[in-house]
Amino acid sequence: MQCLGCSAGTGNGCALICVWLQLSSHVSSVEIGESVRGEDVYIVQSGCGEINDNLMELLIMINACKIASASRVTAVIPCFPYARQDKKDKSRAPISAKLVANMLSVAGADHIITMDLHASQIQGFFDIPVDNLYAEPAVLKWIKENIPEWKNCTIVSPDAGGAKRVTSIADRLNVDFALIHKERKKANEVDRMVLVGDVKDRVAILVDDMADTCGTICHAADKLVSAGATKVYAILTHGIFSGPAISRINNACFEAVVVTNTIPQEDKMKQCPKIQVIDISMILAEAIRRTHNGESVSYLFSHVPL
């Protein structure tokens, strides 16, 4: 397909017209099948798979409900899209998480429910209420039920940014924690890792909020085994598993890689027997029930609903 901007000979507007032509070939159309007038509406859509298509569908659904006179529209987004682009880490870089927040607000969302934001400060990008739920209570429950030696374990963060997360879990389990300092030369490539803490003759449990290509956690697992760990588990909230992630996990020394189902994992579990899933649907369901009834949601920050 020839770009109309280039045919003009100037090149001005070339990228804009190309994007418009591509977008015009696939549009999302939404029609609400029943009346939502005066209703409290909850739309569940996670930021995974075809992220841009799903995000656009979510925005259109929010707007469709809003102009159909819904009293309140809550977007339930278990995995917030573009959450890692939350700051300018280089010149002329976008802050896409802020842009997504603006889009949700402009579309008409009155409230956001999400889980384990990559950076909690993303809540400040919104001018509407945001409930950032935590997978931590479900993670603690899984550790106690599935790791017999959990009292002799060390909770490990694969980077310095997750120190607060692992110290919270370690304190509640009354065990030690460690962290791995990593240096990157470029995105998704780890150059060097230094372990800070002791894992010798202990079970090491890597805890992080997100795993994409899994290069970091696989390098971290090797580092922990070389430091004397007897077993290595990884517990992650959002298992994106893109690119070579599955083959890396299959070849790594993990006993199990545990993720929540904020992102559907059925296909990944077939490809990798090490992947196990913690179901967090009850946490989201209870958050929706409490929000609808005007009850406090803070109970869910430290308890798993029965």
Secondary structure by P-SEA (a helix, b strand, c coil): ccccccccccccaaaaaaaaaaaaabbbbbbbcccccccbbbbbbccccaaaaaaaaaaaaaaaaaaacccbbbbbccccccccccccccccccaaaaaaaaaaaaacccccccccccccccccccccccccccaaaaaaaaaaacccccccbbbbbccccaaaaaaaaaaaacbbbbbbbbbbcccccccccccccccccbbbbbbbcccccaaaaaaaaaaaaaacccbbbbbbcccccccaaaaaaaaccccbbbbccccccaaaaaacccbbbbbaaaaaaaaaaaaaaccccccccccccc
